[in-house]
Amino acid sequence: MHVPEALGIDANMFERFLNEQIYTLPGTCSHREVFTVLITGSRAAGIHTPTSDVDIVVLCAQPVYESVQRASFDAGIIQSERGFWFVLRDDNWDRYFGEEMGPPIFL
């Protein structure tokens, strides 16, 4: 995945974040093929500061979403049966983008 330098995040760490937190979600075994990852929020708009968090949205087809959502709920990764607000599965989120930034947010 290409991460423009202007976004102010390390491309390798962003790839690590995706590999460890997004591409390991249950419910599909072809994450890279079925997920489209968008960087959103202040970084996408070009109005971020060095400490702005990293917001992403993951798009996929409805059947894939339903499968991943159900499997993630059943595994205790998310708390809602109807939505997908994702809190990182680890406490050391700062390993991705540093202590200065807030935790990455995935919706």
Phi and psi in radians as a Rosetta constraint file:
Dihedral C 1 N 2 CA 2 C 2 CIRCULARHARMONIC -1.466 0.35
Dihedral N 2 CA 2 C 2 N 3 CIRCULARHARMONIC 2.200 0.35
Dihedral C 2 N 3 CA 3 C 3 CIRCULARHARMONIC -2.054 0.35
Dihedral N 3 CA 3 C 3 N 4 CIRCULARHARMONIC 1.922 0.35
Dihedral C 3 N 4 CA 4 C 4 CIRCULARHARMONIC -1.047 0.35
Dihedral N 4 CA 4 C 4 N 5 CIRCULARHARMONIC 2.438 0.35
Dihedral C 4 N 5 CA 5 C 5 CIRCULARHARMONIC -1.019 0.35
Dihedral N 5 CA 5 C 5 N 6 CIRCULARHARMONIC -0.547 0.35
Dihedral C 5 N 6 CA 6 C 6 CIRCULARHARMONIC -1.100 0.35
Dihedral N 6 CA 6 C 6 N 7 CIRCULARHARMONIC -0.294 0.35
Dihedral C 6 N 7 CA 7 C 7 CIRCULARHARMONIC -1.306 0.35
Dihedral N 7 CA 7 C 7 N 8 CIRCULARHARMONIC -0.278 0.35
Dihedral C 7 N 8 CA 8 C 8 CIRCULARHARMONIC 1.301 0.35
Dihedral N 8 CA 8 C 8 N 9 CIRCULARHARMONIC 0.424 0.35
Dihedral C 8 N 9 CA 9 C 9 CIRCULARHARMONIC -2.219 0.35
Dihedral N 9 CA 9 C 9 N 10 CIRCULARHARMONIC 2.628 0.35
Dihedral C 9 N 10 CA 10 C 10 CIRCULARHARMONIC -1.281 0.35
Dihedral N 10 CA 10 C 10 N 11 CIRCULARHARMONIC 2.135 0.35
Dihedral C 10 N 11 CA 11 C 11 CIRCULARHARMONIC -1.051 0.35
Dihedral N 11 CA 11 C 11 N 12 CIRCULARHARMONIC -0.680 0.35
Dihedral C 11 N 12 CA 12 C 12 CIRCULARHARMONIC -1.152 0.35
Dihedral N 12 CA 12 C 12 N 13 CIRCULARHARMONIC -0.674 0.35
Dihedral C 12 N 13 CA 13 C 13 CIRCULARHARMONIC -1.260 0.35
Dihedral N 13 CA 13 C 13 N 14 CIRCULARHARMONIC -0.587 0.35
Dihedral C 13 N 14 CA 14 C 14 CIRCULARHARMONIC -1.130 0.35
Dihedral N 14 CA 14 C 14 N 15 CIRCULARHARMONIC -0.744 0.35
Dihedral C 14 N 15 CA 15 C 15 CIRCULARHARMONIC -1.091 0.35
Dihedral N 15 CA 15 C 15 N 16 CIRCULARHARMONIC -0.707 0.35
Dihedral C 15 N 16 CA 16 C 16 CIRCULARHARMONIC -1.082 0.35
Dihedral N 16 CA 16 C 16 N 17 CIRCULARHARMONIC -0.774 0.35
Dihedral C 16 N 17 CA 17 C 17 CIRCULARHARMONIC -0.984 0.35
Dihedral N 17 CA 17 C 17 N 18 CIRCULARHARMONIC -0.840 0.35
Dihedral C 17 N 18 CA 18 C 18 CIRCULARHARMONIC -1.078 0.35
Dihedral N 18 CA 18 C 18 N 19 CIRCULARHARMONIC -0.802 0.35
Dihedral C 18 N 19 CA 19 C 19 CIRCULARHARMONIC -1.083 0.35
Dihedral N 19 CA 19 C 19 N 20 CIRCULARHARMONIC -0.693 0.35
Dihedral C 19 N 20 CA 20 C 20 CIRCULARHARMONIC -1.525 0.35
Dihedral N 20 CA 20 C 20 N 21 CIRCULARHARMONIC -0.555 0.35
Dihedral C 20 N 21 CA 21 C 21 CIRCULARHARMONIC -1.907 0.35
Dihedral N 21 CA 21 C 21 N 22 CIRCULARHARMONIC -0.545 0.35
Dihedral C 21 N 22 CA 22 C 22 CIRCULARHARMONIC -1.816 0.35
Dihedral N 22 CA 22 C 22 N 23 CIRCULARHARMONIC -0.849 0.35
Dihedral C 22 N 23 CA 23 C 23 CIRCULARHARMONIC -1.354 0.35
Dihedral N 23 CA 23 C 23 N 24 CIRCULARHARMONIC 0.096 0.35
Dihedral C 23 N 24 CA 24 C 24 CIRCULARHARMONIC -1.936 0.35
Dihedral N 24 CA 24 C 24 N 25 CIRCULARHARMONIC 0.050 0.35
Dihedral C 24 N 25 CA 25 C 25 CIRCULARHARMONIC -1.108 0.35
Dihedral N 25 CA 25 C 25 N 26 CIRCULARHARMONIC 2.494 0.35
Dihedral C 25 N 26 CA 26 C 26 CIRCULARHARMONIC -1.297 0.35
Dihedral N 26 CA 26 C 26 N 27 CIRCULARHARMONIC 2.842 0.35
Dihedral C 26 N 27 CA 27 C 27 CIRCULARHARMONIC 1.888 0.35
Dihedral N 27 CA 27 C 27 N 28 CIRCULARHARMONIC -0.222 0.35
Dihedral C 27 N 28 CA 28 C 28 CIRCULARHARMONIC -2.669 0.35
Dihedral N 28 CA 28 C 28 N 29 CIRCULARHARMONIC 2.685 0.35
Dihedral C 28 N 29 CA 29 C 29 CIRCULARHARMONIC -2.046 0.35
Dihedral N 29 CA 29 C 29 N 30 CIRCULARHARMONIC 0.210 0.35
Dihedral C 29 N 30 CA 30 C 30 CIRCULARHARMONIC -2.284 0.35
Dihedral N 30 CA 30 C 30 N 31 CIRCULARHARMONIC 0.944 0.35
Dihedral C 30 N 31 CA 31 C 31 CIRCULARHARMONIC -0.919 0.35
Dihedral N 31 CA 31 C 31 N 32 CIRCULARHARMONIC -0.866 0.35
Dihedral C 31 N 32 CA 32 C 32 CIRCULARHARMONIC -1.129 0.35
Dihedral N 32 CA 32 C 32 N 33 CIRCULARHARMONIC -0.522 0.35
Dihedral C 32 N 33 CA 33 C 33 CIRCULARHARMONIC -1.400 0.35
Dihedral N 33 CA 33 C 33 N 34 CIRCULARHARMONIC -0.541 0.35
Dihedral C 33 N 34 CA 34 C 34 CIRCULARHARMONIC -1.852 0.35
Dihedral N 34 CA 34 C 34 N 35 CIRCULARHARMONIC -0.248 0.35
Dihedral C 34 N 35 CA 35 C 35 CIRCULARHARMONIC -1.755 0.35
Dihedral N 35 CA 35 C 35 N 36 CIRCULARHARMONIC 2.421 0.35
Dihedral C 35 N 36 CA 36 C 36 CIRCULARHARMONIC -2.002 0.35
Dihedral N 36 CA 36 C 36 N 37 CIRCULARHARMONIC 2.107 0.35
Dihedral C 36 N 37 CA 37 C 37 CIRCULARHARMONIC -1.766 0.35
Dihedral N 37 CA 37 C 37 N 38 CIRCULARHARMONIC 2.210 0.35
Dihedral C 37 N 38 CA 38 C 38 CIRCULARHARMONIC -2.062 0.35
Dihedral N 38 CA 38 C 38 N 39 CIRCULARHARMONIC 2.327 0.35
Dihedral C 38 N 39 CA 39 C 39 CIRCULARHARMONIC -1.502 0.35
Dihedral N 39 CA 39 C 39 N 40 CIRCULARHARMONIC 2.235 0.35
Dihedral C 39 N 40 CA 40 C 40 CIRCULARHARMONIC -2.157 0.35
Dihedral N 40 CA 40 C 40 N 41 CIRCULARHARMONIC -2.921 0.35
Dihedral C 40 N 41 CA 41 C 41 CIRCULARHARMONIC 1.259 0.35
Dihedral N 41 CA 41 C 41 N 42 CIRCULARHARMONIC -2.705 0.35
Dihedral C 41 N 42 CA 42 C 42 CIRCULARHARMONIC -1.117 0.35
Dihedral N 42 CA 42 C 42 N 43 CIRCULARHARMONIC -0.541 0.35
Dihedral C 42 N 43 CA 43 C 43 CIRCULARHARMONIC -1.196 0.35
Dihedral N 43 CA 43 C 43 N 44 CIRCULARHARMONIC -0.691 0.35
Dihedral C 43 N 44 CA 44 C 44 CIRCULARHARMONIC -1.193 0.35
Dihedral N 44 CA 44 C 44 N 45 CIRCULARHARMONIC -0.575 0.35
Dihedral C 44 N 45 CA 45 C 45 CIRCULARHARMONIC -1.474 0.35
Dihedral N 45 CA 45 C 45 N 46 CIRCULARHARMONIC -0.137 0.35
Dihedral C 45 N 46 CA 46 C 46 CIRCULARHARMONIC 1.342 0.35
Dihedral N 46 CA 46 C 46 N 47 CIRCULARHARMONIC 0.370 0.35
Dihedral C 46 N 47 CA 47 C 47 CIRCULARHARMONIC -2.071 0.35
Dihedral N 47 CA 47 C 47 N 48 CIRCULARHARMONIC 0.431 0.35
Dihedral C 47 N 48 CA 48 C 48 CIRCULARHARMONIC -1.419 0.35
Dihedral N 48 CA 48 C 48 N 49 CIRCULARHARMONIC 2.818 0.35
Dihedral C 48 N 49 CA 49 C 49 CIRCULARHARMONIC -1.908 0.35
Dihedral N 49 CA 49 C 49 N 50 CIRCULARHARMONIC 2.981 0.35
Dihedral C 49 N 50 CA 50 C 50 CIRCULARHARMONIC -1.047 0.35
Dihedral N 50 CA 50 C 50 N 51 CIRCULARHARMONIC -0.387 0.35
Dihedral C 50 N 51 CA 51 C 51 CIRCULARHARMONIC -1.790 0.35
Dihedral N 51 CA 51 C 51 N 52 CIRCULARHARMONIC 0.094 0.35
Dihedral C 51 N 52 CA 52 C 52 CIRCULARHARMONIC -1.090 0.35
Dihedral N 52 CA 52 C 52 N 53 CIRCULARHARMONIC 2.494 0.35
Dihedral C 52 N 53 CA 53 C 53 CIRCULARHARMONIC -1.287 0.35
Dihedral N 53 CA 53 C 53 N 54 CIRCULARHARMONIC 3.023 0.35
Dihedral C 53 N 54 CA 54 C 54 CIRCULARHARMONIC -1.870 0.35
Dihedral N 54 CA 54 C 54 N 55 CIRCULARHARMONIC 1.960 0.35
Dihedral C 54 N 55 CA 55 C 55 CIRCULARHARMONIC -1.793 0.35
Dihedral N 55 CA 55 C 55 N 56 CIRCULARHARMONIC 2.342 0.35
Dihedral C 55 N 56 CA 56 C 56 CIRCULARHARMONIC -2.322 0.35
Dihedral N 56 CA 56 C 56 N 57 CIRCULARHARMONIC 2.695 0.35
Dihedral C 56 N 57 CA 57 C 57 CIRCULARHARMONIC -2.161 0.35
Dihedral N 57 CA 57 C 57 N 58 CIRCULARHARMONIC 2.387 0.35
Dihedral C 57 N 58 CA 58 C 58 CIRCULARHARMONIC -1.956 0.35
Dihedral N 58 CA 58 C 58 N 59 CIRCULARHARMONIC 2.132 0.35
Dihedral C 58 N 59 CA 59 C 59 CIRCULARHARMONIC -1.779 0.35
Dihedral N 59 CA 59 C 59 N 60 CIRCULARHARMONIC 2.543 0.35
Dihedral C 59 N 60 CA 60 C 60 CIRCULARHARMONIC -2.820 0.35
Dihedral N 60 CA 60 C 60 N 61 CIRCULARHARMONIC 2.933 0.35
Dihedral C 60 N 61 CA 61 C 61 CIRCULARHARMONIC -1.170 0.35
Dihedral N 61 CA 61 C 61 N 62 CIRCULARHARMONIC 2.655 0.35
Dihedral C 61 N 62 CA 62 C 62 CIRCULARHARMONIC -0.931 0.35
Dihedral N 62 CA 62 C 62 N 63 CIRCULARHARMONIC -0.809 0.35
Dihedral C 62 N 63 CA 63 C 63 CIRCULARHARMONIC -1.075 0.35
Dihedral N 63 CA 63 C 63 N 64 CIRCULARHARMONIC -0.629 0.35
Dihedral C 63 N 64 CA 64 C 64 CIRCULARHARMONIC -1.183 0.35
Dihedral N 64 CA 64 C 64 N 65 CIRCULARHARMONIC -0.803 0.35
Dihedral C 64 N 65 CA 65 C 65 CIRCULARHARMONIC -0.980 0.35
Dihedral N 65 CA 65 C 65 N 66 CIRCULARHARMONIC -0.839 0.35
Dihedral C 65 N 66 CA 66 C 66 CIRCULARHARMONIC -1.070 0.35
Dihedral N 66 CA 66 C 66 N 67 CIRCULARHARMONIC -0.697 0.35
Dihedral C 66 N 67 CA 67 C 67 CIRCULARHARMONIC -1.156 0.35
Dihedral N 67 CA 67 C 67 N 68 CIRCULARHARMONIC -0.831 0.35
Dihedral C 67 N 68 CA 68 C 68 CIRCULARHARMONIC -1.170 0.35
Dihedral N 68 CA 68 C 68 N 69 CIRCULARHARMONIC -0.725 0.35
Dihedral C 68 N 69 CA 69 C 69 CIRCULARHARMONIC -1.090 0.35
Dihedral N 69 CA 69 C 69 N 70 CIRCULARHARMONIC -0.830 0.35
Dihedral C 69 N 70 CA 70 C 70 CIRCULARHARMONIC -1.113 0.35
Dihedral N 70 CA 70 C 70 N 71 CIRCULARHARMONIC -0.815 0.35
Dihedral C 70 N 71 CA 71 C 71 CIRCULARHARMONIC -1.136 0.35
Dihedral N 71 CA 71 C 71 N 72 CIRCULARHARMONIC -0.654 0.35
Dihedral C 71 N 72 CA 72 C 72 CIRCULARHARMONIC -1.216 0.35
Dihedral N 72 CA 72 C 72 N 73 CIRCULARHARMONIC -0.669 0.35
Dihedral C 72 N 73 CA 73 C 73 CIRCULARHARMONIC -1.129 0.35
Dihedral N 73 CA 73 C 73 N 74 CIRCULARHARMONIC -0.834 0.35
Dihedral C 73 N 74 CA 74 C 74 CIRCULARHARMONIC -1.055 0.35
Dihedral N 74 CA 74 C 74 N 75 CIRCULARHARMONIC -0.573 0.35
Dihedral C 74 N 75 CA 75 C 75 CIRCULARHARMONIC -1.457 0.35
Dihedral N 75 CA 75 C 75 N 76 CIRCULARHARMONIC -0.084 0.35
Dihedral C 75 N 76 CA 76 C 76 CIRCULARHARMONIC 1.393 0.35
Dihedral N 76 CA 76 C 76 N 77 CIRCULARHARMONIC 0.252 0.35
Dihedral C 76 N 77 CA 77 C 77 CIRCULARHARMONIC -1.330 0.35
Dihedral N 77 CA 77 C 77 N 78 CIRCULARHARMONIC -0.646 0.35
Dihedral C 77 N 78 CA 78 C 78 CIRCULARHARMONIC -2.121 0.35
Dihedral N 78 CA 78 C 78 N 79 CIRCULARHARMONIC 2.822 0.35
Dihedral C 78 N 79 CA 79 C 79 CIRCULARHARMONIC -1.853 0.35
Dihedral N 79 CA 79 C 79 N 80 CIRCULARHARMONIC -0.101 0.35
Dihedral C 79 N 80 CA 80 C 80 CIRCULARHARMONIC -1.943 0.35
Dihedral N 80 CA 80 C 80 N 81 CIRCULARHARMONIC 2.403 0.35
Dihedral C 80 N 81 CA 81 C 81 CIRCULARHARMONIC -1.422 0.35
Dihedral N 81 CA 81 C 81 N 82 CIRCULARHARMONIC -0.212 0.35
Dihedral C 81 N 82 CA 82 C 82 CIRCULARHARMONIC -2.024 0.35
Dihedral N 82 CA 82 C 82 N 83 CIRCULARHARMONIC -0.284 0.35
Dihedral C 82 N 83 CA 83 C 83 CIRCULARHARMONIC -2.293 0.35
Dihedral N 83 CA 83 C 83 N 84 CIRCULARHARMONIC -3.107 0.35
Dihedral C 83 N 84 CA 84 C 84 CIRCULARHARMONIC -2.471 0.35
Dihedral N 84 CA 84 C 84 N 85 CIRCULARHARMONIC 1.390 0.35
Dihedral C 84 N 85 CA 85 C 85 CIRCULARHARMONIC -1.742 0.35
Dihedral N 85 CA 85 C 85 N 86 CIRCULARHARMONIC 2.020 0.35
Dihedral C 85 N 86 CA 86 C 86 CIRCULARHARMONIC -1.820 0.35
Dihedral N 86 CA 86 C 86 N 87 CIRCULARHARMONIC 2.135 0.35
Dihedral C 86 N 87 CA 87 C 87 CIRCULARHARMONIC -1.824 0.35
Dihedral N 87 CA 87 C 87 N 88 CIRCULARHARMONIC 2.352 0.35
Dihedral C 87 N 88 CA 88 C 88 CIRCULARHARMONIC -0.911 0.35
Dihedral N 88 CA 88 C 88 N 89 CIRCULARHARMONIC 2.521 0.35
Dihedral C 88 N 89 CA 89 C 89 CIRCULARHARMONIC -1.373 0.35
Dihedral N 89 CA 89 C 89 N 90 CIRCULARHARMONIC -0.097 0.35
Dihedral C 89 N 90 CA 90 C 90 CIRCULARHARMONIC -2.153 0.35
Dihedral N 90 CA 90 C 90 N 91 CIRCULARHARMONIC 2.746 0.35
Dihedral C 90 N 91 CA 91 C 91 CIRCULARHARMONIC -1.470 0.35
Dihedral N 91 CA 91 C 91 N 92 CIRCULARHARMONIC -0.340 0.35
Dihedral C 91 N 92 CA 92 C 92 CIRCULARHARMONIC -1.710 0.35
Dihedral N 92 CA 92 C 92 N 93 CIRCULARHARMONIC 0.935 0.35
Dihedral C 92 N 93 CA 93 C 93 CIRCULARHARMONIC -1.045 0.35
Dihedral N 93 CA 93 C 93 N 94 CIRCULARHARMONIC -0.431 0.35
Dihedral C 93 N 94 CA 94 C 94 CIRCULARHARMONIC -1.152 0.35
Dihedral N 94 CA 94 C 94 N 95 CIRCULARHARMONIC -0.178 0.35
Dihedral C 94 N 95 CA 95 C 95 CIRCULARHARMONIC -1.151 0.35
Dihedral N 95 CA 95 C 95 N 96 CIRCULARHARMONIC -0.336 0.35
Dihedral C 95 N 96 CA 96 C 96 CIRCULARHARMONIC -1.436 0.35
Dihedral N 96 CA 96 C 96 N 97 CIRCULARHARMONIC -0.863 0.35
Dihedral C 96 N 97 CA 97 C 97 CIRCULARHARMONIC -2.257 0.35
Dihedral N 97 CA 97 C 97 N 98 CIRCULARHARMONIC 0.106 0.35
Dihedral C 97 N 98 CA 98 C 98 CIRCULARHARMONIC 1.742 0.35
Dihedral N 98 CA 98 C 98 N 99 CIRCULARHARMONIC 2.851 0.35
Dihedral C 98 N 99 CA 99 C 99 CIRCULARHARMONIC -1.223 0.35
Dihedral N 99 CA 99 C 99 N 100 CIRCULARHARMONIC -0.423 0.35
Dihedral C 99 N 100 CA 100 C 100 CIRCULARHARMONIC -1.220 0.35
Dihedral N 100 CA 100 C 100 N 101 CIRCULARHARMONIC -0.498 0.35
Dihedral C 100 N 101 CA 101 C 101 CIRCULARHARMONIC -1.600 0.35
Dihedral N 101 CA 101 C 101 N 102 CIRCULARHARMONIC 2.666 0.35
Dihedral C 101 N 102 CA 102 C 102 CIRCULARHARMONIC -1.237 0.35
Dihedral N 102 CA 102 C 102 N 103 CIRCULARHARMONIC 3.013 0.35
Dihedral C 102 N 103 CA 103 C 103 CIRCULARHARMONIC -1.158 0.35
Dihedral N 103 CA 103 C 103 N 104 CIRCULARHARMONIC 2.544 0.35
Dihedral C 103 N 104 CA 104 C 104 CIRCULARHARMONIC -1.064 0.35
Dihedral N 104 CA 104 C 104 N 105 CIRCULARHARMONIC 2.516 0.35
Dihedral C 104 N 105 CA 105 C 105 CIRCULARHARMONIC -2.047 0.35
Dihedral N 105 CA 105 C 105 N 106 CIRCULARHARMONIC 2.271 0.35
Dihedral C 105 N 106 CA 106 C 106 CIRCULARHARMONIC -2.194 0.35
Dihedral N 106 CA 106 C 106 N 107 CIRCULARHARMONIC 2.212 0.35
